[in-house]
Structures are given as C-alpha cells and as structure tokens.
C-alpha cells in the first residue's frame, strides 16, 4: 500500500520522536516505572499493590514513577474513574512524580500522559511499520472473521489471525486499492515474523527465565477509527517515556511474545519486565483471585470508606510484597516504612493471600503508634468524605476530641482497639451530648437489667463527691471506699471469700457507672473517661440516672 493511500497521517518521524522524548538524565541504575490503569470502573486493590511496588522501586533507586491513563477503549470508559484513580493514589501516599495529577492537568516532559491524546504518536509509528513492511491493512469484515473462527474450531487449530488464516496478509496492491476505493473500513495489523518453531525468552525479574513460542499472530495495531490497541500503545509509550521496568499483572505473560516482537521490529531495547501474581483469597478449600464483582475488599473504595489509615494499608501490602517486612517492622518501631527496601526479585511467584484479620491486626498496631492529633486529623478527613454529621461534631472542639482519643494512649501498653475510622462514630459517640441523648433508652434498659442493681442514693453520692483532679490511684481508692459503704467489695477476691456479706464487687460498681455515663458495659479506662467527660457532664448524667 502506498503512503498516500494510508488515511492516518504521520505527524512525526521516529527521529523526531526520539528527539522530543530523549533518554532521561538519571543515574545509570535508576528505575523508571509506571502505573497504567484503564478508567473503566472502580480501582482494584491490585492496582494499589502494583503502584506501591513500582513507586518504591523507582524512588529507592533515584528514579521516576509516573501515571499513564490508558484510555483508548472509550466504549468501556466510566465517567469519574480518573478522579477516583488520582484520589486513591493520593490517599495512600502513592501520587506519581509525573503524569496526570488533576483532571486534565499533566506534570512532566514525556506527556501527554493520556493515551487518547497520543494518537498522532502511535499513527506515526504505525506509518513507519507500514513503510518497512512490518504491517499491512486488513479489510476483513466481522462476518468474515467469524467464519474464520468457525473454520479454525472445526479443524481444531489454534484460534487467531495468523499464517494462512491471515486472509489479507498477502493481498496484492490491486486488492488493497480496490478495497480503499470501495470505502471499506480497515484496521492495521502487525505482519508477524515469528516462525512456527521459534522460541522467545523472557528474563522476568520475579520469575527469572521463561520461554514462549514466538508470536505468530498478526495482531491489530490500529483499529478502524485510527485508535491504537493496548499492544501497540504500551510498547510505543514505554519506549518514548523511557520506562526501564514494566511491573504488571501476570495475566500479560501470554502477550509478551508479541510485545517483544514489536520492540525488536522498531529496533528498541525493551524494558525489564516483572509479572506480579494476583492477590488471592481462600474460597472454601481452594484459592481464587480477588474479584471486584464478588469481593468488596477488592475495591480500593472499600478501604477508603472503611477508613483504614494510609499506613495500615501500606504496611499490609508491604507484608504481601515481602515476607521480611513484618520482622523489619518489629526491629524498627517508629521508623517510616519508606525506609524498608523493596526487592522485586524476592516477590512471591504465587499469588499473595488476602487476610482481613491480618489487615486489622496491622491497622491496630499502626493506630496504636499514632498520636491523638494524628488520629484526629486523619479521622476528620475521613469523616468529611464519608460521615458528615460525625465530622461536624468531631471537629467542633478539636481539643475535646483529641482528649477522647488520647485516653489510654500512654504508658507501656497503649490501647489498640481502634482499627479503622468508621468505628469512631459509634465507639466515641457517648462523649457528645446529642448522641448520648439518643442512647438513653439503651442505657436505661441496660441499667434496669444490672445484677446486682445499684442501691438508691449511690449515684447521687458519687456525683456529689466526684473530684476530677484525683489521679488514677487516688480515684480508685476513693471509689472503692465509697462503694464499700454501699455494699460493694473492693475487689473480686474479697467478694469470693465472703459473697454473702456484699452486694457485689468493685467491677459491678464500675460497670454500673459505665452504663450510666457511656450507655455501654465496656469502655476504656473509666477514670480517664470521666476526666475527659468533665465534671459537669459526669455530675449531670449521674444525677439524671439517679431517677431511673
């Protein structure tokens, strides 16, 4: 086919593209990695997993991590997905060094970073392939391709457009001219040079050396609308964006031979490849990939809505990436996980197993190491997006909210009961007067069911004598002495020695106070809870409950 008859025009020569996107000025061992999501729906946790590996590998080598939006499949594109991708990466500290940082706004010299805006680059590369005999136009209709597939199935041969089944591969110029004159739509296909017995070796960073049959498929490079397929676009982009390491899911392993052939035809050195196995979960006696359709935890949105802290998700994924991380964390408490050195070569060739209980355990440790101010800031941001009423109440008095969060956060064994921010509205609601008021029927019912029942006058006596200035030891001594006067043994041991002499024990007394003050039987340290509530709230709630 002559150049003049090729509809897409070549905007650039390959030499011009080489000059426009020169090799990066980076240290020799610096890695340039990318995350290339398609905006076709919610972001999978596997995308976060891959981005974490890619970003750390780049930064720990003095390189660059960039975001490329692979949006050439407009039929499947879902509105708002790009914003969700950007928000997800930012939420978990994985914002790119280059690429799209806001809707339509790029940073970096190797853009544009949306593939839909790079079509002239792809068409220029395809023009070069055509001129050098490495590609050809194919006018086969959908009906003809279906007949071809049916015949292949009938003869039990491998499916695809290859060899003698590639019906437009060896058409004459006259045939092409006639099809063009008739206005037939066409695609541009790769003219594969792979031999039947030829083999291709992939030096995979994770899987070492893998051998494949050479590509024989005349894969589509440009669709009828002039837009590239993924196979062409990623090869062109990884070259001209100067990617050194392609870290991607192992579902692309089978495509490697055709990608390797394209790099070879262009005369480009391919990047290093690392194919990651998918995150899996137990399903009965077997394992399967996490599915966005079946598993809510497969979507990054689930973690954002639940309010898992950024570092909890990061550290859990680091555990999946490298089993040494857990020991590293134990040996390096308080050190940023950025200091942990990822080695792609050590990644598990089998799929990492998702374990929600382990994620919760990691999250407890992460929250347990945070200050009250850090928890307040993170929870307020979460609430602003996911629980507006809570955020308004929580943010109205930052000092009070932080004091709530600071309960039992000091000493040798700080509390570790908070796993994710979505717990907080229910867990600390009783500290706020309006939510406490809503809990009153629940509190009254629990109070009426207490055994032993608190004696008349005790709550009023506690209200009258309560002094928030008492430290914990003095508070315990005061409450035990007061309780003794109302028939409560100072401890369980004393009660068991003489159960007939006491109404109950100190734990029963403390339980009654928790029901009255917090509308629940279990709270953090009661002395601290009362101090944070403040004398006015404590006295008001005790006196009101005296009438119950």
Backbone torsions as a table, in degrees:
resi	resn	phi	psi	omega
1	UNK	NA	133.3	-178.7
2	UNK	-75.3	157.4	-179.7
3	UNK	-58.5	-39.3	-174.9
4	UNK	-64.8	-25.3	-176.4
5	UNK	-88.1	-4.7	-179.7
6	UNK	-85.3	114.7	-172.7
7	UNK	-61.0	-53.6	179.7
8	UNK	-64.5	129.2	-177.3
9	UNK	-88.9	144.9	177.9
10	UNK	-81.1	110.2	-179.1
11	UNK	-77.7	-26.1	-175.5
12	UNK	-139.5	153.8	165.6
13	UNK	-86.5	162.3	177.9
14	UNK	-63.2	-33.7	177.6
15	UNK	-63.2	-39.4	178.3
16	UNK	-66.1	-37.8	178.4
17	UNK	-68.0	-38.4	177.0
18	UNK	-60.5	-39.0	179.9
19	UNK	-72.5	-36.4	-178.9
20	UNK	-70.1	-35.0	-178.7
21	UNK	-120.9	72.8	-174.8
22	UNK	-71.6	164.0	173.8
23	UNK	-53.9	144.2	-177.0
24	UNK	-73.9	146.3	177.9
25	UNK	-88.1	82.3	-176.2
26	UNK	-133.4	161.0	174.4
27	UNK	-55.5	153.0	-173.6
28	UNK	-57.4	-34.7	-176.7
29	UNK	-99.4	10.5	179.7
30	UNK	-70.8	139.9	179.3
31	UNK	-100.0	136.9	171.9
32	UNK	-112.5	114.7	-175.6
33	UNK	-122.7	166.6	-177.9
34	UNK	-146.3	158.6	167.6
35	UNK	-117.9	123.6	-174.5
36	UNK	-121.6	70.9	-178.1
37	UNK	-77.6	153.2	171.0
38	UNK	-97.1	133.0	-176.7
39	UNK	-81.4	65.9	-173.2
40	UNK	-115.9	19.3	178.5
41	UNK	147.6	-164.8	-177.5
42	UNK	-62.9	151.8	-177.5
43	UNK	-81.0	130.6	-179.3
44	UNK	-79.7	146.9	177.8
45	UNK	-59.4	-26.1	176.2
46	UNK	-63.7	-30.6	176.0
47	UNK	-66.8	-38.1	176.4
48	UNK	-67.1	-41.2	178.8
49	UNK	-59.2	-49.7	179.8
50	UNK	-65.5	-39.9	179.7
51	UNK	-64.2	-38.8	179.0
52	UNK	-62.9	-46.7	178.1
53	UNK	-60.5	-47.2	-175.0
54	UNK	-65.6	-44.4	-177.4
55	UNK	-67.5	-44.8	180.0
56	UNK	-64.5	-41.7	-179.9
57	UNK	-60.2	-40.7	179.5
58	UNK	-68.2	-50.8	-174.2
59	UNK	-68.8	-35.5	-178.7
60	UNK	-74.0	-9.7	176.9
61	UNK	-109.9	4.6	-178.2
62	UNK	78.6	23.6	-176.3
63	UNK	-104.0	-151.8	-172.4
64	UNK	-133.0	137.6	173.6
65	UNK	-114.9	125.2	-178.7
66	UNK	-126.9	158.4	179.2
67	UNK	-108.1	126.7	177.8
68	UNK	-122.7	120.2	-179.8
69	UNK	-86.6	115.2	-175.0
70	UNK	-96.6	83.1	-168.6
71	UNK	-113.1	39.1	-179.5
72	UNK	-81.6	-15.4	179.0
73	UNK	-96.0	81.8	-174.2
74	UNK	-68.0	-25.0	-179.5
75	UNK	-65.5	-32.5	-177.1
76	UNK	-96.9	-3.6	-176.0
77	UNK	-67.7	137.7	-179.9
78	UNK	-112.9	127.0	-177.5
79	UNK	-60.6	137.9	178.2
80	UNK	89.6	-7.0	-176.5
81	UNK	-68.5	-38.2	-179.9
82	UNK	-60.9	-43.4	178.4
83	UNK	-61.8	-38.8	178.4
84	UNK	-65.4	-40.2	178.2
85	UNK	-61.5	-47.4	-179.2
86	UNK	-63.1	-42.3	-179.7
87	UNK	-65.6	-41.0	-179.9
88	UNK	-62.8	-46.6	179.6
89	UNK	-63.3	-42.3	-179.5
90	UNK	-66.1	-41.4	-178.4
91	UNK	-59.1	-37.6	-176.5
92	UNK	-104.4	24.3	172.1
93	UNK	66.8	31.5	-176.4
94	UNK	-120.1	25.9	179.3
95	UNK	-59.0	140.8	-176.1
96	UNK	-75.9	159.6	173.3
97	UNK	-77.2	-32.1	179.5
98	UNK	-135.9	159.4	176.6
99	UNK	115.0	-161.8	-178.4
100	UNK	-77.7	123.4	179.6
101	UNK	-110.2	-15.3	173.4
102	UNK	-152.4	163.4	-175.0
103	UNK	-55.6	111.1	177.8
104	UNK	83.2	1.3	-178.7
105	UNK	-112.2	120.5	-179.5
106	UNK	-104.2	152.2	169.6
107	UNK	-129.4	129.9	179.2
108	UNK	126.4	157.4	-174.0
109	UNK	-95.3	3.9	-175.1
110	UNK	-114.6	20.9	-179.8
111	UNK	-86.2	-174.5	3.5
112	UNK	-66.9	155.9	-173.3
113	UNK	-102.9	9.6	168.4
114	UNK	-106.7	129.1	-176.9
115	UNK	-63.4	-29.8	179.3
116	UNK	-64.4	-18.8	179.5
117	UNK	-97.6	4.0	-177.3
118	UNK	-112.6	12.9	-175.4
119	UNK	-55.3	-42.4	178.1
120	UNK	-58.5	-31.8	178.4
121	UNK	-67.0	-45.8	-179.4
122	UNK	-64.6	-42.8	-178.7
123	UNK	-65.1	-34.1	177.1
124	UNK	-65.3	-39.7	179.1
125	UNK	-68.6	-38.5	177.7
126	UNK	-66.5	-38.5	177.3
127	UNK	-57.8	-40.6	179.3
128	UNK	-63.7	-43.2	178.8
129	UNK	-61.9	-41.3	178.1
130	UNK	-61.8	-45.3	-177.8
131	UNK	-63.6	-28.1	-178.1
132	UNK	-100.9	11.5	174.9
133	UNK	76.1	15.5	-178.3
134	UNK	-96.1	1.9	-179.7
135	UNK	-150.8	162.9	-179.5
136	UNK	-155.5	158.1	177.5
137	UNK	-81.5	143.9	178.7
138	UNK	-126.8	121.2	-177.1
139	UNK	-103.0	13.7	-177.6
140	UNK	-62.1	133.2	179.9
141	UNK	-81.9	168.0	178.3
142	UNK	-60.8	-37.4	-179.9
143	UNK	-66.7	-41.3	178.6
144	UNK	-64.7	-39.2	179.4
145	UNK	-67.3	-34.4	178.1
146	UNK	-68.4	-40.7	176.2
147	UNK	-59.5	-42.5	178.8
148	UNK	-59.3	-45.8	-179.8
149	UNK	-63.9	-40.5	179.4
150	UNK	-62.9	-41.7	179.1
151	UNK	-65.3	-40.0	178.7
152	UNK	-63.4	-41.9	177.9
153	UNK	-63.8	-40.4	179.9
154	UNK	-62.5	-40.3	-177.9
155	UNK	-92.7	2.9	176.8
156	UNK	55.0	47.5	175.1
157	UNK	-110.5	156.8	179.9
158	UNK	-55.3	133.9	-179.3
159	UNK	-71.3	160.7	175.8
160	UNK	128.1	170.7	-178.3
161	UNK	-98.4	93.8	-173.4
162	UNK	-153.3	159.3	174.9
163	UNK	50.0	-133.7	-179.1
164	UNK	-69.2	-13.7	177.6
165	UNK	-80.6	-12.9	177.7
166	UNK	-82.4	84.3	-165.0
167	UNK	-69.0	-17.5	178.2
168	UNK	-105.1	1.4	-176.0
169	UNK	-61.3	-40.6	-174.5
170	UNK	-113.9	23.2	177.2
171	UNK	-66.0	152.4	-179.8
172	UNK	-79.7	166.1	176.3
173	UNK	-60.0	-35.4	179.1
174	UNK	-62.9	-40.4	178.5
175	UNK	-62.9	-42.6	-179.9
176	UNK	-63.9	-45.8	-178.7
177	UNK	-61.6	-39.7	-179.9
178	UNK	-65.6	-41.2	179.3
179	UNK	-65.6	-40.4	178.0
180	UNK	-64.8	-42.8	-179.6
181	UNK	-63.6	-32.1	179.1
182	UNK	-80.1	-3.8	178.9
183	UNK	73.1	23.9	179.9
184	UNK	-69.8	136.6	175.1
185	UNK	-68.8	151.2	-178.5
186	UNK	-146.8	159.1	172.1
187	UNK	-115.4	165.7	173.8
188	UNK	-108.2	127.7	-178.6
189	UNK	-113.2	151.3	171.8
190	UNK	-69.9	135.9	172.4
191	UNK	-92.2	91.7	-174.2
192	UNK	-64.7	140.3	179.1
193	UNK	-108.3	8.4	-176.5
194	UNK	-70.2	133.7	178.0
195	UNK	-87.8	157.4	-176.2
196	UNK	-60.1	-36.9	-177.1
197	UNK	-101.6	6.1	-177.4
198	UNK	-78.9	146.7	179.4
199	UNK	-121.7	151.2	178.1
200	UNK	-124.2	135.4	-178.9
201	UNK	-109.6	129.3	175.7
202	UNK	-102.4	115.7	174.8
203	UNK	-84.4	74.8	-174.2
204	UNK	-71.6	135.7	-176.5
205	UNK	-63.5	-34.4	-179.0
206	UNK	-91.0	-42.6	-170.4
207	UNK	-99.4	4.7	-177.8
208	UNK	62.1	-133.0	-172.0
209	UNK	-94.3	125.1	178.3
210	UNK	-124.6	133.9	-178.2
211	UNK	-107.7	136.7	179.6
212	UNK	-128.7	157.4	166.1
213	UNK	-65.3	143.2	179.0
214	UNK	-62.3	152.5	179.3
215	UNK	-65.4	132.4	174.2
216	UNK	-121.8	-0.1	-175.8
217	UNK	-85.7	131.7	174.7
218	UNK	-84.2	75.0	-174.0
219	UNK	-65.4	148.5	176.0
220	UNK	-69.6	131.0	176.7
221	UNK	-99.8	-47.5	176.6
222	UNK	-121.4	132.1	176.1
223	UNK	-77.8	175.1	-174.3
224	UNK	-62.2	-24.1	178.8
225	UNK	-88.7	6.0	178.9
226	UNK	84.7	1.9	179.9
227	UNK	-89.3	139.3	-176.2
228	UNK	-76.3	159.5	168.1
229	UNK	-83.4	166.9	178.3
230	UNK	-57.7	-40.5	-174.3
231	UNK	-57.4	-45.0	178.3
232	UNK	-73.8	-48.4	-171.7
233	UNK	-58.7	-42.9	-175.3
234	UNK	-72.7	-31.8	176.8
235	UNK	-64.9	-48.1	179.9
236	UNK	-62.2	-46.2	-176.8
237	UNK	-67.7	-42.4	-179.1
238	UNK	-64.6	-29.4	175.3
239	UNK	-73.7	-54.5	-173.3
240	UNK	-77.0	-16.3	171.1
241	UNK	-91.5	0.0	174.2
242	UNK	60.4	44.4	175.7
243	UNK	-70.0	132.4	177.2
244	UNK	-98.8	-28.1	-175.8
245	UNK	-137.6	118.4	175.0
246	UNK	-97.2	112.0	-179.6
247	UNK	-110.2	111.9	-171.8
248	UNK	-147.6	171.7	-178.6
249	UNK	-68.5	152.2	-176.0
250	UNK	-73.0	-3.3	174.4
251	UNK	-67.0	-14.8	178.8
252	UNK	-92.0	0.5	-179.9
253	UNK	-56.9	-44.6	-176.4
254	UNK	-64.9	-21.1	-179.0
255	UNK	-85.9	-9.2	-174.2
256	UNK	-55.6	-43.6	-177.7
257	UNK	-56.6	-41.4	179.8
258	UNK	-70.7	-33.9	177.7
259	UNK	-68.5	-42.3	179.0
260	UNK	-61.7	-38.2	179.0
261	UNK	-64.2	-39.8	-179.9
262	UNK	-65.5	-44.0	176.5
263	UNK	-56.9	-42.0	-178.4
264	UNK	-65.9	-43.4	-178.7
265	UNK	-63.3	-38.1	178.3
266	UNK	-76.4	-14.9	-177.0
267	UNK	78.9	25.9	-178.0
268	UNK	-101.6	143.5	174.1
269	UNK	-76.3	124.7	-178.4
270	UNK	-72.4	155.3	173.8
271	UNK	-72.3	170.7	170.3
272	UNK	-74.9	145.7	179.6
273	UNK	-116.3	140.4	173.0
274	UNK	-133.9	115.2	-176.6
275	UNK	-101.5	114.7	-175.6
276	UNK	-89.7	135.6	174.2
277	UNK	-74.0	149.5	-176.3
278	UNK	-71.3	157.9	172.1
279	UNK	-72.6	132.9	-176.6
280	UNK	-119.5	170.0	173.9
281	UNK	-140.3	155.6	175.4
282	UNK	-71.8	135.7	177.1
283	UNK	-135.7	91.5	-172.4
284	UNK	68.9	-126.1	-178.9
285	UNK	-93.4	2.2	-178.3
286	UNK	-123.1	178.0	178.2
287	UNK	-122.6	149.7	177.8
288	UNK	-147.7	164.9	178.2
289	UNK	-68.2	145.6	171.7
290	UNK	-61.9	132.1	-176.5
291	UNK	-119.6	128.9	177.6
292	UNK	-62.7	-26.8	-179.5
293	UNK	-75.0	-35.2	-173.5
294	UNK	-106.3	-24.1	-170.8
295	UNK	-123.4	110.1	-179.7
296	UNK	-58.3	-31.3	-178.3
297	UNK	-72.4	-4.4	176.3
298	UNK	-75.5	-20.5	-177.2
299	UNK	-95.7	135.4	177.6
300	UNK	-60.4	-31.1	179.4
301	UNK	-57.6	-34.0	-179.2
302	UNK	-61.1	-41.4	180.0
303	UNK	-70.7	-37.2	179.2
304	UNK	-67.5	-44.1	-179.7
305	UNK	-68.1	-37.2	178.6
306	UNK	-71.8	-21.5	178.4
307	UNK	79.3	35.2	171.5
308	UNK	-67.9	132.4	178.5
309	UNK	-59.2	150.2	-178.6
310	UNK	-53.4	-49.4	-176.1
311	UNK	-68.9	-24.8	177.1
312	UNK	-66.0	-46.7	178.5
313	UNK	-65.1	-44.0	-179.9
314	UNK	-59.6	-48.1	-176.0
315	UNK	-70.3	-32.2	175.1
316	UNK	-65.3	-44.6	178.7
317	UNK	-65.0	-35.9	176.2
318	UNK	-62.2	-34.9	174.9
319	UNK	-62.4	-38.2	179.2
320	UNK	-71.8	-35.4	-177.9
321	UNK	-70.1	-42.5	-174.5
322	UNK	-146.7	114.8	-178.0
323	UNK	-60.9	-14.5	178.9
324	UNK	-76.3	-13.5	-173.0
325	UNK	-62.4	-39.5	-177.3
326	UNK	-59.2	-44.7	177.7
327	UNK	-66.7	-37.1	178.1
328	UNK	-62.0	-42.2	-179.8
329	UNK	-64.4	-41.2	178.4
330	UNK	-62.8	-36.0	-179.0
331	UNK	-82.4	-13.1	-176.1
332	UNK	-132.6	58.6	179.8
333	UNK	-63.9	140.2	177.4
334	UNK	82.9	-8.3	-179.7
335	UNK	-88.5	138.5	179.0
336	UNK	-59.6	137.1	179.1
337	UNK	-66.6	-9.9	173.9
338	UNK	-61.1	-23.1	-177.6
339	UNK	-78.4	-13.5	179.0
340	UNK	-74.6	127.1	-176.2
341	UNK	-88.4	115.2	177.1
342	UNK	-79.0	135.8	173.2
343	UNK	-120.4	105.9	-176.5
344	UNK	-56.8	-35.2	-177.3
345	UNK	-60.3	-23.4	-176.3
346	UNK	-89.8	-4.6	-176.6
347	UNK	-63.4	146.5	-177.0
348	UNK	-68.3	131.1	177.5
349	UNK	-72.7	-26.1	174.9
350	UNK	-84.4	163.4	-179.0
351	UNK	-67.5	137.3	174.6
352	UNK	-67.8	142.4	-175.3
353	UNK	-98.4	119.9	178.7
354	UNK	-73.5	134.1	-177.2
355	UNK	-138.2	103.8	-176.9
356	UNK	-63.4	-37.2	178.9
357	UNK	-62.7	-37.9	178.2
358	UNK	-68.0	-41.0	176.7
359	UNK	-59.1	-44.5	179.4
360	UNK	-63.0	-39.4	178.2
361	UNK	-63.3	-44.9	177.2
362	UNK	-61.0	-42.1	-177.8
363	UNK	-65.2	-39.3	176.5
364	UNK	-58.5	-43.7	180.0
365	UNK	-65.4	-40.9	-179.5
366	UNK	-65.0	-47.2	179.9
367	UNK	-66.3	-37.2	179.2
368	UNK	-61.4	-26.2	-179.9
369	UNK	-90.9	-5.2	-179.0
370	UNK	-85.0	152.9	173.1
371	UNK	-80.4	163.1	177.8
372	UNK	-59.8	-37.2	179.2
373	UNK	-65.2	-41.8	178.8
374	UNK	-64.2	-40.9	178.4
375	UNK	-65.6	-44.1	179.8
376	UNK	-57.7	-48.8	-177.8
377	UNK	-61.1	-46.5	-177.7
378	UNK	-67.9	-42.5	-178.5
379	UNK	-68.5	-33.2	178.5
380	UNK	-67.9	-39.9	176.1
381	UNK	-62.8	-45.4	177.5
382	UNK	-59.2	-47.9	-178.0
383	UNK	-62.0	-36.1	179.8
384	UNK	-60.8	-31.9	-179.6
385	UNK	-91.0	-28.6	-168.0
386	UNK	-127.6	-13.0	-178.7
387	UNK	-151.4	78.7	-170.9
388	UNK	-61.2	-43.3	-179.5
389	UNK	-61.8	-43.3	178.1
390	UNK	-62.7	-43.5	-178.7
391	UNK	-61.4	-40.4	178.6
392	UNK	-62.4	-47.5	-179.3
393	UNK	-67.0	-44.5	-175.8
394	UNK	-67.3	-37.3	-175.7
395	UNK	-88.8	-6.6	-176.3
396	UNK	-66.3	-35.3	179.9
397	UNK	-134.0	84.7	-175.8
398	UNK	-56.1	-38.1	-178.0
399	UNK	-64.1	-42.4	179.2
400	UNK	-65.7	-45.7	-179.6
401	UNK	-62.5	-40.2	179.2
402	UNK	-68.6	-34.0	176.6
403	UNK	-64.4	-38.2	176.5
404	UNK	-59.5	-47.4	-177.5
405	UNK	-69.7	-20.1	-176.1
406	UNK	-84.7	-6.9	179.9
407	UNK	-61.1	129.8	179.2
408	UNK	57.1	29.9	-179.0
409	UNK	-100.2	6.4	-178.9
410	UNK	-124.2	166.7	-178.5
411	UNK	98.4	-175.7	-174.4
412	UNK	-71.1	-30.1	-177.5
413	UNK	-127.9	79.6	179.9
414	UNK	-64.4	152.2	-177.2
415	UNK	-62.4	147.0	179.5
416	UNK	-136.6	46.9	-178.3
417	UNK	-95.0	-13.0	-179.5
418	UNK	-90.9	126.0	179.3
419	UNK	-106.9	-43.9	-177.4
420	UNK	-149.9	159.4	-171.2
421	UNK	-69.1	-23.7	-179.0
422	UNK	-66.0	-14.2	175.5
423	UNK	-71.1	-32.0	-165.2
424	UNK	-60.0	-43.4	-179.4
425	UNK	-52.9	-40.6	179.3
426	UNK	-81.2	-38.7	-174.3
427	UNK	-68.4	-36.4	-175.9
428	UNK	-115.7	10.4	-177.2
429	UNK	-57.3	-35.0	-175.5
430	UNK	-65.7	-15.4	177.4
431	UNK	-72.4	-17.1	-176.2
432	UNK	-106.3	133.2	-169.7
433	UNK	-60.1	-39.3	-177.0
434	UNK	-69.6	-41.6	178.7
435	UNK	-73.9	-30.4	175.1
436	UNK	-63.8	-40.1	179.5
437	UNK	-60.7	-37.8	179.3
438	UNK	-68.9	-21.3	-178.6
439	UNK	-90.3	-4.4	-173.6
440	UNK	-57.2	-45.1	178.7
441	UNK	-58.5	-38.6	178.2
442	UNK	-65.4	-42.1	-179.6
443	UNK	-65.8	-43.1	-178.7
444	UNK	-64.6	-38.8	178.4
445	UNK	-65.8	-41.5	178.9
446	UNK	-66.8	-37.3	-179.8
447	UNK	-65.8	-41.1	-179.2
448	UNK	-66.2	-24.4	-177.6
449	UNK	-92.0	0.1	-176.2
450	UNK	-65.3	135.4	173.4
451	UNK	-130.7	116.3	2.3
452	UNK	-76.0	153.8	177.5
453	UNK	-71.8	135.9	178.2
454	UNK	-61.9	138.5	-178.3
455	UNK	-72.2	153.6	179.4
456	UNK	-62.3	137.3	176.7
457	UNK	92.9	-17.5	-175.8
458	UNK	-67.1	-45.3	-178.0
459	UNK	-62.9	-41.5	178.5
460	UNK	-64.2	-38.1	178.9
461	UNK	-65.4	-40.5	178.0
462	UNK	-64.8	-41.0	179.2
463	UNK	-61.4	-42.4	-176.9
464	UNK	-69.1	-31.0	-173.4
465	UNK	-100.6	-5.0	-173.0
466	UNK	-67.3	131.6	178.1
467	UNK	-127.3	106.6	-177.0
468	UNK	-67.5	-9.6	-179.8
469	UNK	-79.9	-12.8	179.7
470	UNK	-65.3	134.9	173.2
471	UNK	-75.2	176.0	-170.7
472	UNK	-61.0	-44.2	-178.7
473	UNK	-63.4	-43.8	179.8
474	UNK	-67.4	-37.0	178.8
475	UNK	-63.9	-43.9	179.0
476	UNK	-61.2	-44.0	-179.5
477	UNK	-63.1	-43.2	179.8
478	UNK	-62.5	-47.1	-175.8
479	UNK	-70.2	-36.1	177.9
480	UNK	-64.4	-42.8	-179.5
481	UNK	-65.6	-42.3	178.9
482	UNK	-65.2	-42.4	-179.5
483	UNK	-64.1	-34.7	179.4
484	UNK	-60.4	-36.4	179.4
485	UNK	-67.5	-19.2	178.7
486	UNK	-108.3	15.6	171.9
487	UNK	93.4	16.7	179.6
488	UNK	-102.5	123.0	176.4
489	UNK	-62.4	147.2	-176.3
490	UNK	-67.7	-16.8	178.3
491	UNK	-160.9	171.7	-176.9
492	UNK	-65.4	-39.0	-177.7
493	UNK	-59.7	-46.4	179.9
494	UNK	-63.8	-36.5	179.4
495	UNK	-65.9	-42.2	-178.6
496	UNK	-66.8	-30.4	179.4
497	UNK	-67.7	-38.8	-177.0
498	UNK	-140.1	69.4	-175.2
499	UNK	-62.7	-28.0	-178.4
500	UNK	-74.6	-15.0	-176.8
501	UNK	-89.6	-9.2	-174.2
502	UNK	-128.2	151.6	173.8
503	UNK	-70.9	-40.7	-179.5
504	UNK	-170.4	-159.2	178.8
505	UNK	-125.6	177.7	-174.5
506	UNK	-56.5	-36.9	178.9
507	UNK	-61.1	-35.8	177.3
508	UNK	-66.3	-39.9	178.5
509	UNK	-63.7	-47.7	179.2
510	UNK	-61.9	-37.4	178.8
511	UNK	-63.2	-40.6	178.0
512	UNK	-63.2	-40.3	178.8
513	UNK	-65.3	-38.2	179.2
514	UNK	-63.6	-42.8	179.5
515	UNK	-61.6	-42.2	-178.4
516	UNK	-69.8	-45.3	-172.7
517	UNK	-85.4	-28.1	-172.8
518	UNK	-128.1	-0.9	-179.6
519	UNK	58.5	34.6	177.7
520	UNK	-158.3	160.5	-178.1
521	UNK	-88.2	-17.9	-178.5
522	UNK	-124.3	132.2	176.0
523	UNK	-144.0	169.5	167.6
524	UNK	-62.5	-174.2	-176.2
525	UNK	-45.2	120.6	-173.1
526	UNK	-64.7	-38.0	178.5
527	UNK	-59.6	-46.7	180.0
528	UNK	-68.0	-38.4	178.1
529	UNK	-57.8	-45.9	-179.0
530	UNK	-66.1	-38.8	178.8
531	UNK	-64.0	-41.6	-179.2
532	UNK	-70.6	-40.6	176.5
533	UNK	-57.4	-35.1	-180.0
534	UNK	90.1	154.1	-173.8
535	UNK	-60.0	-41.5	-176.3
536	UNK	-61.5	-46.1	179.5
537	UNK	-65.2	-43.9	-178.1
538	UNK	-61.1	-48.7	-178.3
539	UNK	-64.2	-42.9	-178.8
540	UNK	-63.5	-43.1	-178.3
541	UNK	-70.0	-38.3	179.0
542	UNK	-66.4	-44.4	-178.8
543	UNK	-66.4	-37.6	178.1
544	UNK	-65.8	-39.3	-178.4
545	UNK	-73.1	-20.0	178.6
546	UNK	-60.8	-26.1	179.8
547	UNK	-82.0	-9.7	-179.2
548	UNK	-67.9	NA	NA
